[in-house]
């Protein structure tokens, strides 16, 4: 493959290009000289492999056109890789907002590889005997908003001969196309398609004999038609193979080969008619089509294990008129088949193959009407006589599964799943509903009777282990059975669907009526053939979802709303809508206490956190949220809103922020792996949005003003959230929290609240739980007189082992950590700003800093020497941590002076009046100016 100019440059030079608007003059000269030298040495052929916009960037760099390059880089930050296309016969690139940018034709000319086509399947259904595929197809950066249909086509192409059969394609609207494109410039809604293959055509395919046909879609574009194969959907029924049996004995497998959608015509001479366990033997009955030679052997293979059984002829039943098939039987010893069965929940899957005298194998296809089954052969283990998507026999030894065989929805919107699970396996188990990416869990009540189970799911009020029942947030939720005393999820047994009923999916239903809103839609579907999941609809409506729709809402709807009069309302945004918490919560409580005549509007993200019943709740990024942001007289936030936001005249926007800096922030990160010159350059604008920024102490005021380039007012009032430590009713509040959590009386409460690690990520880019405490050992040592409240950072996703077993309590979903501070007798943290807040309590703190050198010297950097100023011991191992918890009195005595000094440095002011000061300042000069500032 030819090397591109980008391949020939160093990472340092590429970083200069990435952050060119923020680069120094010397860096710009280095970039220009490098690009020019490489072009002179290798010629412009090194630009050819680059994507179109990258060609422009490197060309401008080589020409030293700094001003133009700044504009192009900024545009690409907003919408990477996106451009307009001009010219019907000779297409060329045009950059949005830069139409007058002078570029040579050799740089802007677009070839076919530059205009990549996407064709994605989104649905598969049978309408009677007709097959109907749905999806969308577009050429990137060619949205064709007019929806022209001339020239669009669909074909089935034979994999071997190349023969093509044209199909009818109907244009549809598919908003998923625009959302899935991930860009903000183009609308691809009108690129949806529906392709029907009538029953007559399916019979014709079968009549042509065995073979594979792939579905392709073509659309018109510059220089002619663009065509590509349609690609598989990731999960759900549309992501699985489906088998259709025809009257002539042919089988149609509607599905996928190497991610491509198609139809495979099979005319197997031998099929499995039944496979059952009888008297300790697995008996397989096959039927061979008349006129075909029968196999001699059936092989069952897994790894190094292979069992063979001869096929012996069965006599036809007396009086049988079925002359189309001859039947044969193979028998396997169940003991031999399960001899090397693995323990626990591991699955051992066998491949079943028919073999002839010459040794050639053929797949064990299943006859129409084949019935799957299960046979329990040992405690907790079963042999599953199963099938896969393409309709082949699968044998597997596995943990005994709970198998759903009935799905209903009540009039109230409750999903009821019923199935079989042997009594001896179900004893001592509970049902867990777990999110596929967040790993959040719910514990569901389950009814067991006579080897049957029933699970009732209210998707708007699913119970948590520790905390109130909450709605299911968007994403896929999977069901498991788990031992009630299991320490973690490692032995969970998945709940699956009976294979004969996969055709009932997807099951779509409306959930219960929600207060102040319409019922949400939910879908029950599957992945890995029979693993069922429940998926709530997105929080945002179709006309609100995705990068493109969000841009339209900001540029059109938001600005239209800004022209309307302000309303006497307060919009609250805590951690991007993740919580009803922190200083915005205390501002809300104070306004309610004073009886200020305003509407209270809380922002809620897709995690669907608990919100106050008395307030109006709007979804982050929704049309209603943009309206509230544009028209609320007051806006209270603790994180940035967005660089597109500008405060309007008469509006007060308060930034309460959310921590005292120990780890470096803002432009103080320059030079570290976490620094972004573009983010740092945008800080002055970001903080001009706010009328004032709240600071908890002098240390924070100095650092934030510098690190965040704050030019406006900073109110060093203390954090409203820390007033809770000084409230007269704090003991009453603590008792209420203890009751809500169900904490046992007489046990010491340990709160563990670590921060996240930027270098610990899941494949999904969510932060991992970096757990270094040996929770099992801690429970053995401390469990009889301690409980551990585990509070993950809101950006961290992962299961907490031992939660629900009496010692570890996962309180991540509890709305506000401030309440947890009240019930905690001791805090364990690391570099989290929680330590500065908890210092207001005068209660002991332990610091589990197992990675101090890495975090301080490589990952983030710290503002002061934590080893000398920490108000508690820095501990490196789980054993040291447990020992310190056992000796808290000695810890308190040893660190008393440091604790006192720490409070003086970082906890002033701390008189419990921070909220009053913030609210007074927010209301001052407006229609709700307070008459007095009494507490």
RODRENTOR-171525 format. One record per residue (C-alpha): residue in three letters; x, y, z. Coordinates in steps of 0.25 Angstrom, whole numbers, plus 5000, padded with zeros to 4 digits. Layout:
REM residues N
ALAXYZ
...
//
This chain:
REM residues 935
UNK500050005000
UNK500550144996
UNK501050225008
UNK500250355010
UNK500850485015
UNK500350465029
UNK501050325030
UNK502350395027
UNK502250505038
UNK502550495053
UNK501450485063
UNK501950625068
UNK501750685054
UNK500350625053
UNK499950685067
UNK500350825062
UNK499450805050
UNK498350755059
UNK498450875068
UNK498950975058
UNK498051095062
UNK498751085076
UNK500151065071
UNK501351155072
UNK502051225060
UNK503251125062
UNK502251005061
UNK501551065049
UNK502951075042
UNK503250935046
UNK501950885040
UNK502150955027
UNK503550915025
UNK503250775028
UNK502050765018
UNK502850845007
UNK504050755008
UNK503250625007
UNK502450674995
UNK503750714988
UNK504350584992
UNK503250484988
UNK502350574980
UNK500850594981
UNK500550444981
UNK500750444996
UNK499450524996
UNK498650424988
UNK498450325000
UNK497950435009
UNK496450455011
UNK495950585004
UNK495950685015
UNK497350635020
UNK497850665006
UNK497450805007
UNK498050815021
UNK499450765017
UNK499350845004
UNK499050975011
UNK500150935021
UNK501250915010
UNK500851055004
UNK500951125017
UNK499551175017
UNK499351185032
UNK498051275032
UNK497351175023
UNK497851055030
UNK497351115043
UNK495951125038
UNK495950985032
UNK496450915044
UNK495350995053
UNK494350945043
UNK494750805044
UNK494750805059
UNK493250835058
UNK492950725048
UNK494150635044
UNK494250585030
UNK493050655025
UNK492950735013
UNK492050785001
UNK492150724987
UNK492050814975
UNK492050764960
UNK491150654955
UNK492150594945
UNK493450644951
UNK493150644966
UNK494050734975
UNK494150764989
UNK493550894995
UNK493750925010
UNK492550975017
UNK492651125020
UNK493951135012
UNK493351134998
UNK494351244994
UNK495551164998
UNK496451164986
UNK496951024984
UNK497550954971
UNK496650854964
UNK497650734967
UNK497450754982
UNK495950774982
UNK495650664971
UNK494850544977
UNK495050404971
UNK494050294975
UNK494950244986
UNK494750384993
UNK493250364992
UNK492950245001
UNK491650175001
UNK490850125013
UNK489750015012
UNK489249975025
UNK488149875028
UNK487149915039
UNK486049815038
UNK485649675033
UNK484249635033
UNK483249535026
UNK481949585020
UNK481249455018
UNK482249375009
UNK482949505004
UNK484249545009
UNK484449695012
UNK485849765016
UNK485849905021
UNK487049995023
UNK487750115017
UNK488850145007
UNK489550275004
UNK490850324998
UNK491650405009
UNK491450555007
UNK490350534997
UNK489050545004
UNK488250564992
UNK487150635000
UNK486250644988
UNK486050494990
UNK486150464975
UNK485750314972
UNK486250304957
UNK487450214957
UNK487250144970
UNK487249994970
UNK487449864977
UNK488049734972
UNK488349594977
UNK489649554971
UNK490149404971
UNK491449394979
UNK492049294969
UNK491449324955
UNK491249474957
UNK489749464951
UNK488949574956
UNK487449584958
UNK486849714959
UNK485849744971
UNK484849854974
UNK485349964983
UNK484450064990
UNK484950184996
UNK484550215010
UNK484950315021
UNK485950265031
UNK486350365042
UNK487350255047
UNK488250285035
UNK488550425039
UNK488750395054
UNK489650275050
UNK490550365041
UNK491050435053
UNK491150565046
UNK490450705047
UNK490450755033
UNK489650655024
UNK488250605026
UNK488150455021
UNK486650435025
UNK486250415011
UNK487250305008
UNK486350195014
UNK485950075005
UNK485049955006
UNK485349834997
UNK484349724995
UNK484649584990
UNK483249524987
UNK483049374989
UNK483049354974
UNK484449404973
UNK484849324985
UNK484349194978
UNK485149234966
UNK486449254974
UNK486249114979
UNK485949054965
UNK487349104961
UNK487949014971
UNK488849024983
UNK489649154984
UNK489849284991
UNK489249414987
UNK489649554992
UNK488849674993
UNK489449804987
UNK488749944986
UNK489150044976
UNK488850194976
UNK489250304966
UNK490350404969
UNK491450484962
UNK491950414950
UNK490950294950
UNK490350194959
UNK490950154973
UNK490750014978
UNK491149934990
UNK490649814998
UNK489649835009
UNK490349805023
UNK489849735035
UNK489149795047
UNK489949775060
UNK488849715069
UNK487349685069
UNK486549605060
UNK487049675048
UNK488449635052
UNK488149485052
UNK488049375041
UNK486649325038
UNK486249195032
UNK485049175022
UNK484649045017
UNK484049035003
UNK483048924998
UNK484048864989
UNK484948835001
UNK485948944999
UNK486349035010
UNK486649185009
UNK487549245020
UNK487249395020
UNK488449445027
UNK489949485026
UNK491249435021
UNK492449525026
UNK491549635030
UNK490849635016
UNK489349615015
UNK488849515006
UNK488049385003
UNK488749245003
UNK487949134996
UNK488149005002
UNK487648864997
UNK488248775007
UNK488148625004
UNK488148595018
UNK487448665030
UNK487348635045
UNK485848605048
UNK486048585063
UNK487148575074
UNK486648525088
UNK487248465100
UNK486748325104
UNK487248235115
UNK488548295116
UNK488748305101
UNK488648425091
UNK487848375079
UNK487948445066
UNK486948415055
UNK487348465041
UNK486548465028
UNK487248445014
UNK486548495002
UNK486148384992
UNK487148374981
UNK488348424990
UNK489448334996
UNK489348325011
UNK490448375020
UNK491148255028
UNK491548335040
UNK491148445050
UNK492348515056
UNK492248605069
UNK493448685071
UNK493948785081
UNK495448825082
UNK496248695083
UNK494948615086
UNK494248535075
UNK493148435076
UNK492648355064
UNK491448275062
UNK491048195050
UNK489748225043
UNK488848105043
UNK487548095034
UNK486248095041
UNK485048015035
UNK483948105030
UNK482648105039
UNK481648005035
UNK480648075025
UNK481548195023
UNK481348265009
UNK482548355011
UNK483448305000
UNK484248434999
UNK485248405010
UNK485948285016
UNK486248295031
UNK487548255039
UNK487948255054
UNK489248295061
UNK489448265076
UNK490448335085
UNK490748295100
UNK490348415109
UNK491348375118
UNK492448385108
UNK491948515102
UNK491948585116
UNK493248515121
UNK494148635121
UNK493048735124
UNK493548865130
UNK493148915143
UNK492249035147
UNK491649125136
UNK492549085125
UNK491949045112
UNK492548935103
UNK491948935089
UNK492048815080
UNK492048825064
UNK491148715058
UNK491548665044
UNK491048555035
UNK492148485028
UNK492148385016
UNK493048265013
UNK494048355006
UNK494148445019
UNK493548575014
UNK492648645024
UNK491348715022
UNK490648805032
UNK489548745041
UNK488348835036
UNK487048825043
UNK485848775037
UNK484548865037
UNK483848845050
UNK485048795058
UNK484948815073
UNK486048855082
UNK486248805096
UNK487048795109
UNK487448685118
UNK488048705132
UNK489148605134
UNK489848655146
UNK489648755157
UNK489548895151
UNK489848835137
UNK489048805124
UNK489248755110
UNK488548855101
UNK488048795088
UNK488048935081
UNK488049005068
UNK488749125062
UNK488249235053
UNK488549165040
UNK487749045045
UNK488848945048
UNK488848845060
UNK489748895072
UNK490048805084
UNK490548875096
UNK490848845111
UNK490548965119
UNK490049015132
UNK488548985134
UNK487849105127
UNK486549175131
UNK485849175117
UNK484749275114
UNK483549215107
UNK482449315108
UNK482449475107
UNK481249555111
UNK481049705114
UNK479949745123
UNK478949865121
UNK479849945131
UNK481049925122
UNK481749825131
UNK482549715123
UNK482349575128
UNK483349465125
UNK483049325128
UNK483849205126
UNK484449075131
UNK485549055141
UNK485748935149
UNK485348945164
UNK486648895169
UNK487448995160
UNK486549115164
UNK486649095179
UNK487549205185
UNK487549285173
UNK487149425170
UNK486849495156
UNK487749615152
UNK487549705141
UNK488849765136
UNK489149875126
UNK490049835115
UNK491049955115
UNK490750025128
UNK490749895136
UNK489749955145
UNK488849845152
UNK487449835157
UNK486949715165
UNK485549675161
UNK484549595169
UNK484349455163
UNK483249355165
UNK483549205165
UNK482649085165
UNK482748945160
UNK484048965151
UNK483449095145
UNK483849235148
UNK483149375145
UNK483849505145
UNK482949635145
UNK483749755140
UNK483149895142
UNK484149975133
UNK483850105139
UNK484050055154
UNK485149945154
UNK485649925168
UNK487149945172
UNK487949865182
UNK488149995190
UNK487250105187
UNK485950145181
UNK485250075169
UNK485650155156
UNK485350145141
UNK486150065132
UNK487050155125
UNK487350145110
UNK488250025105
UNK488149875106
UNK487749805119
UNK488049655120
UNK487449555130
UNK488249465139
UNK487949365150
UNK489049385161
UNK489249305175
UNK488749395186
UNK490049385193
UNK490949405180
UNK492049495182
UNK492049555168
UNK491549525154
UNK492549415150
UNK491549305152
UNK490349375146
UNK489449285138
UNK488849355126
UNK487349355123
UNK487049315109
UNK485849295099
UNK485349155095
UNK485849145081
UNK484549115075
UNK484049245079
UNK485149345074
UNK484149375062
UNK483249445072
UNK484349555073
UNK484449675073
UNK483349695083
UNK482949845084
UNK482149905095
UNK481850025103
UNK482250035117
UNK481350095129
UNK480850235128
UNK481850335133
UNK481550455142
UNK481550575133
UNK481850495120
UNK481450395110
UNK481850245112
UNK483150205107
UNK483350095096
UNK484149975099
UNK484649855091
UNK484949715095
UNK485949655085
UNK487149565084
UNK488649545082
UNK489549425080
UNK488249355075
UNK487449335088
UNK488049435098
UNK486849525101
UNK486949675105
UNK486049785108
UNK486349915101
UNK485650045105
UNK485450155094
UNK486450275094
UNK486050385103
UNK486150485091
UNK485050475080
UNK485450445066
UNK485550595062
UNK486450615074
UNK487450505073
UNK488850505067
UNK489850605064
UNK489150665052
UNK487850685060
UNK488550745071
UNK489150855062
UNK487850885056
UNK487250905070
UNK488350995074
UNK488451075062
UNK486951085059
UNK486051055071
UNK486951105082
UNK487151235075
UNK485651255072
UNK485351225086
UNK486351335091
UNK485551435084
UNK484351405093
UNK484251475106
UNK484951415118
UNK484151335128
UNK484251335143
UNK484851195143
UNK486151135148
UNK486851025140
UNK487750935147
UNK488850845141
UNK489650765151
UNK490750685144
UNK490150685130
UNK488850635136
UNK489350515142
UNK488850545156
UNK487950625165
UNK489150675174
UNK490250765177
UNK490150915179
UNK489050925169
UNK488250845178
UNK488450925190
UNK488151055182
UNK486850985178
UNK486550955193
UNK486851095197
UNK485951155186
UNK484851065190
UNK485051095205
UNK484951245202
UNK483651225193
UNK484251295181
UNK483251305171
UNK483951225160
UNK483751095152
UNK484850995155
UNK485350915143
UNK486350805145
UNK487150745134
UNK487150595133
UNK488150505124
UNK487950375118
UNK488350305131
UNK486950345137
UNK487450385151
UNK486450415161
UNK485850555161
UNK484950635170
UNK483550615168
UNK483150755170
UNK484050805158
UNK483850795143
UNK484850705137
UNK485450715123
UNK486350625116
UNK487750675113
UNK487750715098
UNK486250715096
UNK485450825090
UNK484850855103
UNK486250865109
UNK486750965098
UNK485451045101
UNK485751045116
UNK487151085114
UNK486751195104
UNK485651255113
UNK485951225128
UNK486251355135
UNK487251275144
UNK488151155140
UNK488951085151
UNK490050985146
UNK491250915152
UNK491950875138
UNK492150955125
UNK490850965116
UNK491550965103
UNK492351065094
UNK491151095086
UNK490451155098
UNK490351305100
UNK489651365112
UNK488551465107
UNK488251595113
UNK487451595126
UNK487851445128
UNK488651405140
UNK489551285138
UNK490251235151
UNK491451135150
UNK491551065164
UNK492650975159
UNK492850845167
UNK494250825173
UNK495450875180
UNK496650845171
UNK497750755175
UNK497950685162
UNK498350785151
UNK497250845142
UNK497050935130
UNK498251005124
UNK499150955136
UNK499050815128
UNK499850865117
UNK500950775114
UNK500250655120
UNK499650535112
UNK498250595116
UNK498450735110
UNK497650785099
UNK498150925093
UNK496850945086
UNK496050925099
UNK496951015107
UNK496851125096
UNK495351115097
UNK495351135112
UNK495151295112
UNK493951285104
UNK493351165112
UNK493451245125
UNK492951375119
UNK491551305119
UNK491451315134
UNK491051435142
UNK491951385153
UNK492651255157
UNK492551205171
UNK493851165178
UNK493951085191
UNK495251155196
UNK496451245193
UNK497251125188
UNK496251095177
UNK495951245174
UNK497451255170
UNK497551135162
UNK496251135155
UNK496451285150
UNK497751245144
UNK497551105139
UNK496151135133
UNK496451275129
UNK495351335136
UNK495251485134
UNK493951505141
UNK493451505155
UNK493751395165
UNK492951385177
UNK493751325188
UNK492551285196
UNK492851135199
UNK492151025192
UNK490651015195
UNK490750865195
UNK491650875208
UNK490550945216
UNK490050815219
UNK491150785229
UNK490750915237
UNK489250905236
UNK488450895249
UNK487650775244
UNK488850695239
UNK488650585249
UNK487150575245
UNK487650565230
UNK488650465234
UNK487550375240
UNK486650385228
UNK487850345219
UNK488150225228
UNK486650185227
UNK486650195212
UNK487850115210
UNK487450015221
UNK488750025228
UNK488949935240
UNK488949995254
UNK490249995262
UNK491149975250
UNK492250075246
UNK492050125232
UNK493250145223
UNK493050225210
UNK493950195198
UNK493850295187
UNK495050285178
UNK495250375165
UNK495450315151
UNK496750275144
UNK496850335130
UNK497650225125
UNK496650115130
UNK495650105119
UNK494649995114
UNK494649965099
UNK493350055099
UNK494250165104
UNK493550175117
UNK494450175129
UNK494750045136
UNK494550015151
UNK496050005155
UNK495749925168
UNK496949905177
UNK496349875190
UNK496249725193
UNK494749735197
UNK494649585201
UNK495749605211
UNK495249735216
UNK493849665219
UNK494549555226
UNK495249655235
UNK494249765236
UNK492849705232
UNK492349685246
UNK492449825251
UNK492649905238
UNK491849935225
UNK492549995213
UNK491850085204
UNK492450085190
UNK492250215182
UNK492750195168
UNK493050325160
UNK491950365151
UNK492850335139
UNK493250195143
UNK492550075139
UNK492749935145
UNK492149835155
UNK492449845170
UNK492749705175
UNK492049665188
UNK490949775187
UNK489749725194
UNK490449625203
UNK490349705215
UNK491749775215
UNK491849845202
UNK490749945198
UNK490750005184
UNK490250145185
UNK490650195172
UNK489250225168
UNK488850295181
UNK488550435176
UNK489550525184
UNK490850485191
UNK490650595201
UNK489550515208
UNK490550395209
UNK491550485215
UNK490650505227
UNK490450355230
UNK491950325228
UNK492850305240
UNK494150305231
UNK494450335216
UNK495350265208
UNK495750335195
UNK496950365186
UNK497150495178
UNK495650525178
UNK495250665182
UNK494250585192
UNK495450595202
UNK495250755202
UNK493750745204
UNK493850635215
UNK494850715223
UNK493650805227
UNK493150685235
UNK494450665244
UNK494350515242
UNK495550435239
UNK496050405225
UNK496850305218
UNK497550315205
UNK497750195196
UNK498750245187
UNK499350115181
UNK499750185168
UNK500250315174
UNK501550325166
UNK500850295153
UNK499650385155
UNK500550505160
UNK501650495150
UNK501050435138
UNK499550435137
UNK499050575143
UNK500050645153
UNK499650705166
UNK499650845171
UNK500350815184
UNK501150715191
UNK500050625196
UNK501050535203
UNK501250645213
UNK499950715214
UNK498950605213
UNK498050605226
UNK498150455227
UNK499050335224
UNK499450305209
UNK499250155208
UNK499750065196
UNK499149925199
UNK497849875203
UNK498449805215
UNK498949945220
UNK497550005218
UNK496849895226
UNK497849915237
UNK497650065237
UNK496150045238
UNK496349965250
UNK497250065257
UNK496450195254
UNK496650255267
UNK498150255265
UNK498050315251
UNK497250425257
UNK498250455268
UNK499450455258
UNK498750545248
UNK498050635257
UNK498950755254
UNK499050735239
UNK497550725239
UNK497350855246
UNK498350925236
UNK497650855224
UNK496350915228
UNK496951055230
UNK497551045216
UNK496350985208
UNK495050995216
UNK494851145218
UNK493851195218
UNK493051085226
UNK491951155233
UNK490751085226
UNK490351215219
UNK490951185205
UNK489651155199
UNK489051285204
UNK490151365198
UNK490051295185
UNK488551315184
UNK488551455189
UNK489651485178
UNK488851415167
UNK487551485170
UNK488151625173
UNK487751735163
UNK486651655157
UNK485151635159
UNK485351545170
UNK486351625178
UNK486251575193
UNK485751675203
UNK486751615213
UNK487851515214
UNK487451435226
UNK487751285227
//
